[in-house]
Amino acid sequence: MGGGYNYLAIGNSITKHPIVDYWWNECGMAATSADKDYYHIVLKHLKEEKDDVSSNVYNFSIWETLFTDRAETIEVLDYYLDESLDLITIQLGENAQNLDTFESDFEYLINHIKEKSPAAEVIVIGDFWENGNRDEMKREAAEKCSVKYISLNEIKDKKDYMCGIGTVVFDEAGEAHTVEHSGVASHPNDEAMKYIAERIIENINN
């Protein structure tokens, strides 16, 4: 990245989702506009605090959805990882259904990131949706790898923090669209995105 402060956000659709027929903005689903997803809120804060900020955001949901051999996808991340990174957030897990090797896979993921970007502060973001002990596995993996973990228990699986059917969102051109897809509707709303961003900001260099 650049010669200043460098931030990489790794996640799933909560972090970044491409434009499709039921989602109209290349940002964290289902923020009502791109500047209201957690990544862009954190980035705005960093730019206010630092003189020179470069950033990147990558949807790594392929890692989650594999039932076995998740490590085979790790090298895809190497394009984004280097020694210049100062902050890396990891928001992954919600799409993982087979949990047989999930904790060890998460440890492997974190350790690989730390190896490739040894100067970076790494922050793991807890699950937004409940699924057995998956979130606990993430927390344990973060502790074993000596990186920070942010719990989302206050907002997890709560409808008040989900987008909901009928929410109006705006694309990059400012055109309004109404959420009708149940998958989009279950994603974090603006308030939840702000909560996630605030927890990250509280933990940066703290």
Secondary structure, DSSP 8 states (H G I E B T S, - for coil): --SSEEEEEEESTTT-B--BTTB-SSBSTT-SSGGGSHHHHHHHHHHHH-SSEEEEEEE-HHHHH-SS-GGGGGGGGGGT--TT--EEEEE--TT----TTHHHHHHHHHHHHHHHSTT-EEEEE--SS--TTHHHHHHHHHHHTT-EEE--TTTTT-GGGB--TT-EEE-TT--EEE---HHHHTSB-HHHHHHHHHHHHHHTT-
